[in-house]
Amino acid sequence: ADLSALKIGYYSYEYEHSGDDFLPLIERAVQAPLWVLATPLYWYTMSAQAKTFVDRLSDLLHHRKELGRALRGKRLAVICGGTDPTAPPHFDEPFALTAKYLGMGYEGSIYARFNGRELVEPGFSERAAEFRARLLGGASAESAPDARR
C-alpha cells in the first residue's frame, strides 16, 4: 500500500483516528508473514508517512490488542533510497527496536543511492538480489551480512 495515498492520522492517546485507513491496512497486513517498508531517506531517517505508520502501531498495544498479538513472529525489512552515499549509521534502530518490541523479526534494510531519479550505485542490483533472496528464503538477518553496505 502507498502510505501517502492513505488517510492515516497521527498517533493519539485518545484514539482520535480510529476511523481512518490505518486499521483496515493493518487487518490486511497481518495476513502477510513478511512486511517490507519502503521509504525515502529524509533528514537521516524515514519519511513522515512511514513514521506516522510506525507510530500508529501503538494503537495495537492498547485498542486492538488482538491485531498487535498477530504481529508476533512476522518479519520486517526496509528498503530505503536517498542522495547520501549511505544511510546513517543508526537508520535501522527505530525499525529494529519496534520489531523487537512487537515480537517481529527484523531482517535489516537495503539502501540505494540516487541522483534525482537515477540510481547511481554500482553493484546495487546484485545486493538487491541477495537481499530479496534472503528475505524470500527466510534466512535471518543475524546470519547475513549488513545489506546497507
DSSP file with accessible surface (Angstrom, degrees, kcal/mol):
  #  RESIDUE AA STRUCTURE BP1 BP2  ACC     N-H-->O    O-->H-N    N-H-->O    O-->H-N    TCO  KAPPA ALPHA  PHI   PSI    X-CA   Y-CA   Z-CA
    1    1 A A              0   0   99      0, 0.0     2,-0.9     0, 0.0     3,-0.1   0.000 360.0 360.0 360.0 144.2    0.0    0.0    0.0
    2    2 A D    >>  -     0   0  101      1,-0.2     3,-1.6     2,-0.0     4,-0.5  -0.783 360.0-159.0 -88.5 106.9    1.2    3.5   -0.7
    3    3 A L  G >4 S+     0   0   37     -2,-0.9     3,-1.0     1,-0.3     5,-0.2   0.825  89.4  59.1 -59.6 -31.7    1.1    5.2    2.7
    4    4 A S  G 34 S+     0   0   74      1,-0.2    -1,-0.3    -3,-0.1    -2,-0.0   0.708 103.1  53.4 -72.6 -16.6    0.9    8.7    1.1
    5    5 A A  G <4 S+     0   0   76     -3,-1.6     2,-0.3     2,-0.0    -1,-0.2   0.527 100.5  77.3 -91.3  -7.5   -2.3    7.7   -0.7
    6    6 A L  S << S-     0   0   46     -3,-1.0     2,-0.9    -4,-0.5    14,-0.0  -0.678  82.9-121.7-101.3 157.3   -4.0    6.7    2.5
    7    7 A K        +     0   0  167     -2,-0.3    14,-3.1     2,-0.0     2,-0.5  -0.848  43.7 162.1 -98.1  99.6   -5.5    8.8    5.2
    8    8 A I        -     0   0   31     -2,-0.9     2,-0.1    12,-0.2    45,-0.1  -0.971  24.9-149.1-123.3 112.8   -3.6    7.8    8.3
    9    9 A G        -     0   0   16     -2,-0.5     3,-0.1     8,-0.3     8,-0.1  -0.307  28.6 -89.6 -76.8 164.1   -3.8   10.2   11.2
   10   10 A Y        -     0   0  164      1,-0.1     7,-0.2    -2,-0.1    -1,-0.1  -0.282  55.8 -81.8 -68.1 157.7   -1.1   10.8   13.8
   11   11 A Y        -     0   0   53     41,-0.1     2,-0.4     5,-0.1    -1,-0.1  -0.316  50.7-170.8 -60.5 140.4   -1.0    8.7   16.9
   12   12 A S    >   -     0   0   11     -3,-0.1     3,-1.9     1,-0.1     5,-0.1  -0.996  29.1-145.3-137.4 130.7   -3.3   10.0   19.6
   13   13 A Y  T 3  S+     0   0  186     -2,-0.4    -1,-0.1     1,-0.3    -2,-0.0   0.774 107.3  55.1 -62.3 -25.2   -3.6    8.9   23.2
   14   14 A E  T 3  S-     0   0  137     -3,-0.1    -1,-0.3     0, 0.0    -3,-0.0   0.376 112.4-121.8 -89.0   2.6   -7.3    9.5   22.9
   15   15 A Y    X   +     0   0   50     -3,-1.9     3,-1.0     1,-0.1    -2,-0.1   0.900  53.2 161.3  59.7  43.4   -7.5    7.1   19.8
   16   16 A E  T 3   +     0   0  128      1,-0.2     3,-0.3     2,-0.1    -1,-0.1   0.688  63.5  52.5 -70.0 -21.2   -8.9   10.0   17.8
   17   17 A H  T >   +     0   0   64     -7,-0.2     3,-2.0     1,-0.2     5,-0.3   0.024  64.0 125.8-108.8  29.6   -8.2    8.5   14.4
   18   18 A S  T <  S+     0   0   58     -3,-1.0    -1,-0.2     1,-0.3     5,-0.2   0.710  72.9  54.9 -63.6 -17.8   -9.8    5.1   14.8
   19   19 A G  T 3  S+     0   0   78     -3,-0.3    -1,-0.3     4,-0.1    -2,-0.1   0.331  89.1  96.9 -99.2  10.1  -11.9    5.6   11.6
   20   20 A D  S <  S-     0   0   25     -3,-2.0     3,-0.3     1,-0.1   -12,-0.2   0.002  93.8 -85.0 -86.0-164.3   -9.0    6.3    9.2
   21   21 A D  S  > S+     0   0   60    -14,-3.1     4,-1.8     1,-0.2   -13,-0.2   0.514 103.9  88.2 -82.9  -4.2   -7.3    3.9    6.9
   22   22 A F  H  > S+     0   0    0    -15,-0.4     4,-2.6    -5,-0.3     5,-0.2   0.956  87.3  44.0 -63.9 -55.2   -4.8    2.6    9.4
   23   23 A L  H  > S+     0   0   12     -3,-0.3     4,-2.9     1,-0.2     5,-0.2   0.919 112.9  50.9 -63.4 -42.6   -6.8   -0.3   10.9
   24   24 A P  H  > S+     0   0   55      0, 0.0     4,-1.4     0, 0.0    -1,-0.2   0.912 111.8  50.0 -59.4 -36.8   -8.1   -1.6    7.5
   25   25 A L  H  X S+     0   0   18     -4,-1.8     4,-2.8     2,-0.2     3,-0.3   0.943 112.1  46.5 -63.8 -46.9   -4.5   -1.6    6.3
   26   26 A I  H  X S+     0   0    0     -4,-2.6     4,-2.6     1,-0.2     5,-0.2   0.899 106.1  58.7 -64.4 -39.4   -3.2   -3.5    9.4
   27   27 A E  H  < S+     0   0   79     -4,-2.9    -1,-0.2     1,-0.2    -2,-0.2   0.867 113.8  39.0 -59.9 -33.9   -6.1   -6.0    9.1
   28   28 A R  H >< S+     0   0  145     -4,-1.4     3,-1.3    -3,-0.3     4,-0.3   0.889 114.3  54.4 -77.9 -41.2   -4.8   -6.9    5.6
   29   29 A A  H >< S+     0   0   22     -4,-2.8     3,-1.9     1,-0.3    -2,-0.2   0.821  94.9  66.0 -66.5 -32.5   -1.1   -6.6    6.5
   30   30 A V  T 3< S+     0   0   11     -4,-2.6    -1,-0.3     1,-0.3    -2,-0.1   0.692  90.8  67.2 -66.7 -12.9   -1.3   -9.1    9.4
   31   31 A Q  T <  S+     0   0  151     -3,-1.3    -1,-0.3    -5,-0.2    -2,-0.2   0.714  88.4  80.5 -75.1 -20.1   -2.1  -11.8    6.8
   32   32 A A    <   -     0   0   37     -3,-1.9    43,-0.1    -4,-0.3     3,-0.1  -0.711  68.2-151.7 -92.5 137.3    1.5  -11.5    5.4
   33   33 A P  S    S+     0   0   93      0, 0.0    42,-2.5     0, 0.0     2,-0.4   0.743  85.4  45.2 -76.9 -20.8    4.4  -13.2    7.1
   34   34 A L  E     -a   75   0A  37     40,-0.2     2,-0.5    -5,-0.1    42,-0.2  -0.987  66.5-163.8-128.6 128.1    6.9  -10.5    5.8
   35   35 A W  E     -a   76   0A  18     40,-3.3    42,-2.5    -2,-0.4     2,-0.5  -0.934   4.3-168.4-107.4 132.6    6.4   -6.8    5.8
   36   36 A V  E     -a   77   0A  68     -2,-0.5     2,-0.5    40,-0.2    42,-0.2  -0.972   4.5-163.1-121.7 113.7    8.7   -4.6    3.6
   37   37 A L  E     -a   78   0A  24     40,-2.7    42,-2.9    -2,-0.5     2,-0.5  -0.839   3.3-161.8 -94.7 133.1    8.5   -0.9    4.3
   38   38 A A  E     +a   79   0A  78     -2,-0.5    42,-0.2    40,-0.2    40,-0.0  -0.963  20.0 160.2-115.9 131.0    9.9    1.3    1.6
   39   39 A T  E     -a   80   0A   7     40,-2.5    42,-1.3    -2,-0.5     2,-0.1  -0.998  38.1-120.1-148.4 143.6   10.9    4.9    2.4
   40   40 A P  E     -a   81   0A  52      0, 0.0     2,-0.7     0, 0.0     7,-0.4  -0.472  41.5-106.4 -72.8 158.0   13.0    7.7    1.1
   41   41 A L        +     0   0   19     40,-2.7     2,-0.5    -2,-0.1    42,-0.2  -0.802  43.7 178.7 -86.3 116.8   15.7    9.0    3.5
   42   42 A Y  B >   -C   45   0B 129      3,-2.8     3,-1.6    -2,-0.7    40,-0.0  -0.986  66.5 -20.6-123.7 121.0   14.6   12.3    4.9
   43   43 A W  T 3  S-     0   0  220     -2,-0.5    -1,-0.1     1,-0.3     3,-0.1   0.915 127.1 -50.3  47.3  49.9   16.8   14.2    7.4
   44   44 A Y  T 3  S+     0   0  146      1,-0.2    -1,-0.3    -3,-0.1     2,-0.2   0.543 127.0  56.6  75.4   9.9   18.6   11.0    8.4
   45   45 A T  B <  S-C   42   0B  55     -3,-1.6    -3,-2.8     1,-0.1    -1,-0.2  -0.807  93.8 -52.0-150.8-168.9   15.5    8.9    9.0
   46   46 A M        -     0   0    8     -2,-0.2    -1,-0.1    -5,-0.2    -5,-0.1  -0.223  64.6 -88.0 -70.7 164.8   12.3    7.6    7.5
   47   47 A S     >  -     0   0    8     -7,-0.4     4,-2.6     1,-0.1     5,-0.2  -0.194  37.7-107.2 -67.4 164.5    9.7    9.7    5.8
   48   48 A A  H  > S+     0   0   64      1,-0.2     4,-2.7     2,-0.2     5,-0.2   0.887 120.9  53.6 -61.3 -38.6    6.9   11.4    7.7
   49   49 A Q  H  > S+     0   0   87      2,-0.2     4,-2.2     1,-0.2    -1,-0.2   0.921 110.5  45.9 -64.8 -42.6    4.4    8.9    6.3
   50   50 A A  H  > S+     0   0    4      2,-0.2     4,-2.7     1,-0.2    -2,-0.2   0.914 112.5  51.1 -66.2 -39.8    6.5    6.0    7.4
   51   51 A K  H  X S+     0   0   93     -4,-2.6     4,-3.1     2,-0.2    -2,-0.2   0.920 109.1  50.4 -63.9 -42.1    7.0    7.5   10.8
   52   52 A T  H  X S+     0   0   14     -4,-2.7     4,-2.4     2,-0.2    -1,-0.2   0.932 111.0  49.6 -61.3 -43.2    3.3    8.1   11.2
   53   53 A F  H  X S+     0   0   10     -4,-2.2     4,-0.8     2,-0.2    -2,-0.2   0.948 112.9  46.0 -60.2 -49.0    2.6    4.4   10.3
   54   54 A V  H >< S+     0   0   16     -4,-2.7     3,-1.1     1,-0.2     4,-0.3   0.927 112.3  51.5 -62.0 -43.5    5.2    3.1   12.8
   55   55 A D  H >< S+     0   0   52     -4,-3.1     3,-1.9     1,-0.3    -1,-0.2   0.899 103.6  58.4 -59.3 -40.8    3.8    5.4   15.5
   56   56 A R  H >< S+     0   0    2     -4,-2.4     3,-2.2     1,-0.3     4,-0.4   0.675  82.0  82.1 -68.8 -14.6    0.3    4.2   14.9
   57   57 A L  T X< S+     0   0   12     -3,-1.1     3,-1.5    -4,-0.8     4,-0.3   0.797  77.5  74.3 -58.1 -21.6    1.4    0.6   15.6
   58   58 A S  T X> S+     0   0   41     -3,-1.9     3,-1.6    -4,-0.3     4,-0.8   0.790  80.6  69.4 -60.2 -27.9    0.9    1.8   19.2
   59   59 A D  H X>>S+     0   0    2     -3,-2.2     4,-2.6     1,-0.3     5,-1.5   0.837  92.9  58.7 -56.6 -31.9   -2.8    1.6   18.6
   60   60 A L  H <45S+     0   0    1     -3,-1.5     8,-0.5    -4,-0.4    -1,-0.3   0.598  99.8  56.6 -77.4 -10.4   -2.4   -2.2   18.5
   61   61 A L  H <45S+     0   0   52     -3,-1.6    -1,-0.2    -4,-0.3    -2,-0.2   0.705 125.1  15.5 -88.8 -22.8   -0.9   -2.2   22.0
   62   62 A H  H <<5S+     0   0  113     -4,-0.8     3,-0.2    -3,-0.6    -2,-0.2   0.730 134.1  26.7-120.6 -38.9   -3.9   -0.5   23.7
   63   63 A H  T  <5S+     0   0   72     -4,-2.6    -3,-0.2    -5,-0.2     3,-0.1   0.733 128.9  27.4-107.5 -28.0   -7.0   -0.5   21.4
   64   64 A R    >>< +     0   0   62     -5,-1.5     4,-1.7     1,-0.1     3,-0.9  -0.513  66.2 161.5-133.0  63.5   -6.7   -3.5   19.1
   65   65 A K  H 3> S+     0   0  111      1,-0.3     4,-2.8     2,-0.2     5,-0.2   0.803  70.9  62.0 -59.7 -31.6   -4.6   -5.9   21.1
   66   66 A E  H 3> S+     0   0   93      1,-0.2     4,-1.3     2,-0.2    -1,-0.3   0.890 106.3  46.3 -64.8 -35.1   -5.6   -8.9   19.0
   67   67 A L  H <> S+     0   0   14     -3,-0.9     4,-0.5     2,-0.2    -1,-0.2   0.889 111.0  52.8 -71.1 -38.6   -4.0   -7.3   16.0
   68   68 A G  H >< S+     0   0    9     -4,-1.7     3,-1.3    -8,-0.5     4,-0.4   0.929 108.8  49.1 -61.7 -42.7   -0.9   -6.4   18.0
   69   69 A R  H >< S+     0   0  128     -4,-2.8     3,-1.3     1,-0.3    -1,-0.2   0.832 101.3  64.9 -65.7 -29.8   -0.6  -10.1   19.1
   70   70 A A  H 3< S+     0   0   39     -4,-1.3    -1,-0.3     1,-0.3    -2,-0.2   0.673  90.6  66.8 -68.4 -13.5   -1.0  -11.2   15.5
   71   71 A L  T X< S+     0   0    0     -3,-1.3     3,-2.3    -4,-0.5    -1,-0.3   0.718  73.2 111.4 -78.9 -20.4    2.3   -9.4   14.7
   72   72 A R  T <  S+     0   0  163     -3,-1.3    32,-0.2    -4,-0.4    31,-0.1  -0.317  85.7  14.3 -57.8 129.6    4.3  -11.8   16.8
   73   73 A G  T 3  S+     0   0   67     30,-3.0    -1,-0.3     1,-0.3    31,-0.2   0.278  96.2 124.4  87.6 -10.8    6.5  -13.9   14.5
   74   74 A K    <   -     0   0   40     -3,-2.3    31,-2.8    29,-0.1     2,-0.3  -0.334  56.5-128.0 -72.0 164.9    6.1  -11.7   11.5
   75   75 A R  E     -ab  34 105A  52    -42,-2.5   -40,-3.3    29,-0.2     2,-0.4  -0.905  16.7-158.6-118.4 148.5    9.2  -10.4    9.8
   76   76 A L  E     +ab  35 106A   9     29,-2.9    31,-3.5    -2,-0.3    32,-0.4  -0.986  13.2 170.7-129.5 134.7   10.0   -6.8    8.9
   77   77 A A  E     -a   36   0A   0    -42,-2.5   -40,-2.7    -2,-0.4     2,-0.4  -0.938  18.1-142.8-136.9 160.4   12.5   -5.4    6.3
   78   78 A V  E     -ab  37 109A   0     30,-2.0    32,-1.8    -2,-0.3     2,-0.5  -0.984   7.0-163.2-131.3 138.1   13.2   -1.9    5.0
   79   79 A I  E     -ab  38 110A  71    -42,-2.9   -40,-2.5    -2,-0.4     2,-0.4  -0.975  21.4-179.7-114.2 129.8   14.1   -0.5    1.6
   80   80 A C  E     -ab  39 111A   3     30,-2.7    32,-2.3    -2,-0.5     2,-0.3  -0.981  10.6-172.6-134.2 143.9   15.4    3.0    1.6
   81   81 A G  E     +ab  40 112A  17    -42,-1.3   -40,-2.7    -2,-0.4     2,-0.3  -0.979  18.8 135.8-134.9 148.7   16.6    5.4   -1.1
   82   82 A G  E     - b   0 113A  12     30,-2.1    32,-3.1    -2,-0.3   -40,-0.1  -0.960  57.7 -98.4-168.9-174.4   18.3    8.8   -0.9
   83   83 A T  S    S+     0   0   94     -2,-0.3    30,-0.1   -42,-0.2    -1,-0.0   0.556  85.6  99.5 -99.6 -10.7   21.0   11.0   -2.3
   84   84 A D  S    S-     0   0   62      1,-0.1    -2,-0.2   -43,-0.1    30,-0.1  -0.403  85.6-114.3 -71.5 155.0   23.5   10.5    0.5
   85   85 A P  S    S-     0   0   86      0, 0.0     2,-0.3     0, 0.0    28,-0.1   0.870  94.4  -2.7 -59.1 -36.4   26.3    8.0   -0.1
   86   86 A T  S    S-     0   0   90     26,-0.1    63,-0.1    63,-0.0    -3,-0.0  -0.952  85.2 -90.1-145.1 166.4   25.0    5.6    2.6
   87   87 A A        -     0   0    5     -2,-0.3    24,-0.1    61,-0.3     5,-0.0  -0.460  60.4 -87.9 -72.4 152.6   22.2    5.5    5.1
   88   88 A P    >   -     0   0   26      0, 0.0     3,-2.0     0, 0.0     4,-0.3  -0.238  41.4-106.4 -59.6 155.0   23.2    7.0    8.5
   89   89 A P  T 3  S+     0   0  101      0, 0.0     3,-0.3     0, 0.0    -2,-0.1   0.809 117.9  39.4 -55.3 -33.1   24.7    4.5   11.0
   90   90 A H  T >  S+     0   0  135      1,-0.2     3,-1.1     2,-0.1    -3,-0.0   0.189  77.8 114.6-106.5  18.8   21.6    4.3   13.2
   91   91 A F  T <  S+     0   0    3     -3,-2.0     4,-0.5     1,-0.3    -1,-0.2   0.884  78.0  50.1 -54.7 -41.7   19.0    4.3   10.4
   92   92 A D  T 3> S+     0   0   22     -4,-0.3     4,-3.0    -3,-0.3     3,-0.3   0.709  87.2  88.1 -71.6 -21.2   17.9    0.8   11.3
   93   93 A E  H <> S+     0   0  101     -3,-1.1     4,-2.9     1,-0.2     5,-0.3   0.880  85.5  47.9 -55.1 -48.3   17.5    1.4   15.0
   94   94 A P  H  > S+     0   0   48      0, 0.0     4,-1.9     0, 0.0    -1,-0.2   0.914 117.1  44.8 -60.4 -37.3   13.8    2.6   15.1
   95   95 A F  H  > S+     0   0    1     -4,-0.5     4,-2.7    -3,-0.3    -2,-0.2   0.932 114.7  47.3 -69.5 -45.6   12.8   -0.3   12.9
   96   96 A A  H  X S+     0   0   33     -4,-3.0     4,-2.4     1,-0.2    -1,-0.2   0.918 115.0  45.3 -63.6 -44.3   14.8   -2.9   14.8
   97   97 A L  H  X S+     0   0   99     -4,-2.9     4,-2.4    -5,-0.3    -1,-0.2   0.889 113.4  50.0 -68.1 -38.8   13.6   -1.8   18.2
   98   98 A T  H  X S+     0   0   36     -4,-1.9     4,-2.1    -5,-0.3     6,-0.2   0.938 111.8  48.2 -62.9 -47.4   10.0   -1.5   17.0
   99   99 A A  H  X>S+     0   0    0     -4,-2.7     5,-3.1     1,-0.2     4,-0.7   0.935 112.2  49.2 -59.6 -45.4   10.1   -5.0   15.6
  100  100 A K  H ><5S+     0   0  167     -4,-2.4     3,-1.1     1,-0.2    -1,-0.2   0.931 110.4  50.6 -60.2 -45.6   11.6   -6.4   18.8
  101  101 A Y  H 3<5S+     0   0  176     -4,-2.4    -1,-0.2     1,-0.3    -2,-0.2   0.869 113.7  45.3 -61.0 -36.3    9.0   -4.7   20.9
  102  102 A L  H 3<5S-     0   0   13     -4,-2.1    -1,-0.3    -5,-0.2    -2,-0.2   0.453 117.7-109.7 -88.9  -1.5    6.2   -6.1   18.8
  103  103 A G  T <<5S+     0   0   37     -3,-1.1   -30,-3.0    -4,-0.7     2,-0.2   0.706  74.5 134.7  80.8  19.8    7.7   -9.6   18.7
  104  104 A M      < -     0   0   12     -5,-3.1     2,-0.5   -32,-0.2    -1,-0.3  -0.657  58.5-116.2 -96.2 156.9    8.6   -9.4   15.0
  105  105 A G  E     -b   75   0A  31    -31,-2.8   -29,-2.9    -2,-0.2     2,-0.6  -0.799  23.4-140.5 -91.0 131.8   11.9  -10.4   13.5
  106  106 A Y  E     -b   76   0A  29     -2,-0.5    35,-0.3   -31,-0.2   -29,-0.2  -0.852  16.3-174.2 -95.8 122.7   13.9   -7.5   11.9
  107  107 A E  E     -     0   0A  11    -31,-3.5   -30,-0.2    -2,-0.6    -1,-0.1   0.320  39.8-118.5 -97.9   3.9   15.6   -8.5    8.7
  108  108 A G  E     -     0   0A  14    -32,-0.4   -30,-2.0   -16,-0.1    -1,-0.3  -0.349  28.8 -84.7  91.3-171.8   17.6   -5.3    8.1
  109  109 A S  E     -b   78   0A   1    -32,-0.2     2,-0.4    -3,-0.1    38,-0.2  -0.880  17.2-143.9-134.8 165.3   17.5   -2.8    5.4
  110  110 A I  E     -b   79   0A   4    -32,-1.8   -30,-2.7    -2,-0.3     2,-0.4  -0.993  17.6-154.7-131.0 138.1   18.9   -2.1    2.0
  111  111 A Y  E     -b   80   0A   2     36,-0.5     2,-0.4    -2,-0.4   -30,-0.2  -0.937   5.2-165.4-117.9 137.0   19.8    1.4    0.8
  112  112 A A  E     -b   81   0A   5    -32,-2.3   -30,-2.1    -2,-0.4     2,-0.4  -0.978  14.6-139.8-121.7 132.4   20.0    2.7   -2.7
  113  113 A R  E     -b   82   0A  98     -2,-0.4     7,-2.4   -32,-0.2     8,-0.4  -0.776  23.8-172.4 -94.2 133.5   21.7    6.0   -3.7
  114  114 A F  E     -D  119   0C  69    -32,-3.1     2,-0.5    -2,-0.4     5,-0.2  -0.877  27.6-153.5-123.3 153.8   20.0    8.2   -6.3
  115  115 A N  E >  S-D  118   0C 113      3,-2.8     3,-1.8    -2,-0.3     2,-0.5  -0.924  83.4 -50.7-120.1  95.8   20.8   11.3   -8.2
  116  116 A G  T 3  S-     0   0   60     -2,-0.5    -2,-0.0     1,-0.3   -34,-0.0  -0.591 123.7 -22.6  69.4-120.6   17.3   12.6   -8.9
  117  117 A R  T 3  S+     0   0  245     -2,-0.5     2,-0.5    -3,-0.1    -1,-0.3   0.426 118.8 100.3 -99.2   1.6   15.5    9.6  -10.3
  118  118 A E  E <  S-D  115   0C 131     -3,-1.8    -3,-2.8     2,-0.0     2,-0.4  -0.765  72.3-131.3 -96.8 126.8   18.7    7.8  -11.5
  119  119 A L  E     +D  114   0C  66     -2,-0.5    -5,-0.2    -5,-0.2    -2,-0.1  -0.596  26.6 179.2 -70.8 125.3   20.2    5.0   -9.4
  120  120 A V        +     0   0   50     -7,-2.4    -6,-0.1    -2,-0.4    -1,-0.1   0.055  40.9 108.0-120.5  26.9   23.9    5.9   -9.1
  121  121 A E    >   -     0   0   40     -8,-0.4     3,-1.6     2,-0.0     4,-0.3  -0.887  61.0-139.8-113.1 110.8   25.2    3.0   -7.1
  122  122 A P  T 3  S+     0   0  124      0, 0.0    -2,-0.1     0, 0.0     0, 0.0  -0.372  88.2  19.0 -63.6 139.8   27.4    0.4   -8.7
  123  123 A G  T 3> S+     0   0   35      1,-0.0     4,-2.0    -2,-0.0     5,-0.2   0.462  84.5 122.0  83.6   0.1   26.6   -3.1   -7.6
  124  124 A F  H <>  +     0   0   33     -3,-1.6     4,-3.3     1,-0.2     5,-0.3   0.912  68.8  57.7 -64.3 -40.5   23.2   -2.3   -6.2
  125  125 A S  H  > S+     0   0   83     -4,-0.3     4,-2.2     1,-0.2    -1,-0.2   0.909 108.5  46.4 -57.8 -40.6   21.3   -4.8   -8.4
  126  126 A E  H  > S+     0   0  117      2,-0.2     4,-2.2     1,-0.2    -1,-0.2   0.921 113.7  47.7 -67.9 -43.9   23.4   -7.6   -7.1
  127  127 A R  H  X S+     0   0   42     -4,-2.0     4,-2.6     1,-0.2    -2,-0.2   0.909 111.9  51.1 -62.9 -39.5   23.0   -6.5   -3.4
  128  128 A A  H  X S+     0   0   29     -4,-3.3     4,-2.8     2,-0.2    -2,-0.2   0.907 109.0  50.4 -65.2 -40.8   19.2   -6.1   -4.0
  129  129 A A  H  X S+     0   0   60     -4,-2.2     4,-2.5    -5,-0.3    -1,-0.2   0.909 112.1  47.7 -63.9 -40.3   19.0   -9.6   -5.5
  130  130 A E  H  X S+     0   0  128     -4,-2.2     4,-2.4     2,-0.2    -2,-0.2   0.910 112.4  49.2 -65.5 -42.5   20.9  -11.0   -2.5
  131  131 A F  H  X S+     0   0   11     -4,-2.6     4,-2.6     2,-0.2    -2,-0.2   0.946 112.8  47.5 -61.8 -47.3   18.6   -9.1   -0.1
  132  132 A R  H  X S+     0   0  169     -4,-2.8     4,-2.9     1,-0.2     5,-0.3   0.926 111.6  50.2 -60.4 -45.9   15.5  -10.4   -1.9
  133  133 A A  H  X S+     0   0   60     -4,-2.5     4,-2.3     1,-0.2     6,-0.3   0.904 111.1  49.3 -62.1 -40.7   16.7  -14.0   -1.9
  134  134 A R  H  X>S+     0   0   31     -4,-2.4     4,-1.1     2,-0.2     5,-0.9   0.933 113.2  46.8 -64.9 -42.4   17.5  -13.8    1.8
  135  135 A L  H  <5S+     0   0   11     -4,-2.6     3,-0.3     1,-0.2    -2,-0.2   0.930 118.1  40.4 -65.1 -44.5   14.0  -12.4    2.6
  136  136 A L  H  <5S+     0   0  112     -4,-2.9    -1,-0.2     1,-0.2    -2,-0.2   0.787 114.6  53.0 -77.5 -24.5   12.2  -14.9    0.5
  137  137 A G  H  <5S-     0   0   65     -4,-2.3    -1,-0.2    -5,-0.3    -2,-0.2   0.618 107.5-126.5 -83.8 -15.1   14.4  -17.7    1.6
  138  138 A G  T  <5 +     0   0   41     -4,-1.1    -3,-0.2    -3,-0.3    -4,-0.1   0.506  51.7 154.7  87.0   3.6   13.8  -16.9    5.2
  139  139 A A      < -     0   0   46     -5,-0.9    -1,-0.3    -6,-0.3     2,-0.1  -0.406  46.6-112.9 -64.2 141.9   17.4  -16.7    6.4
  140  140 A S    >   -     0   0   44      1,-0.1     3,-1.0    -2,-0.1     4,-0.4  -0.402  11.5-123.2 -78.8 154.4   17.6  -14.5    9.4
  141  141 A A  G >  S+     0   0   22    -35,-0.3     3,-1.1     1,-0.2    -1,-0.1   0.797 107.3  68.1 -64.5 -29.1   19.3  -11.1    9.4
  142  142 A E  G 3  S+     0   0  159      1,-0.2    -1,-0.2   -34,-0.0     4,-0.1   0.828 105.1  41.3 -62.8 -28.3   21.6  -12.2   12.2
  143  143 A S  G <  S+     0   0   92     -3,-1.0    -1,-0.2     2,-0.1    -2,-0.2   0.457 106.2  78.0 -99.0   0.7   23.4  -14.7    9.9
  144  144 A A  S <  S-     0   0   23     -3,-1.1     3,-0.1    -4,-0.4     2,-0.0  -0.765  86.1-101.8-110.2 154.9   23.5  -12.4    6.9
  145  145 A P        -     0   0  104      0, 0.0     2,-0.4     0, 0.0    -1,-0.1  -0.323  53.2 -83.7 -68.0 157.2   25.9   -9.5    6.1
  146  146 A D    >   -     0   0   56      1,-0.2     3,-1.0    -4,-0.1   -38,-0.1  -0.469  37.0-154.5 -63.6 118.6   24.6   -6.0    6.5
  147  147 A A  T 3  S+     0   0   17     -2,-0.4   -36,-0.5     1,-0.2    -1,-0.2   0.624  82.5  75.0 -73.4 -13.7   22.7   -5.2    3.4
  148  148 A R  T 3         0   0   42    -38,-0.2   -61,-0.3   -39,-0.0    -1,-0.2   0.659 360.0 360.0 -74.9 -16.1   23.2   -1.4    3.7
  149  149 A R    <         0   0  195     -3,-1.0   -38,-0.1   -63,-0.1   -63,-0.0  -0.357 360.0 360.0 -77.9 360.0   26.8   -1.6    2.6
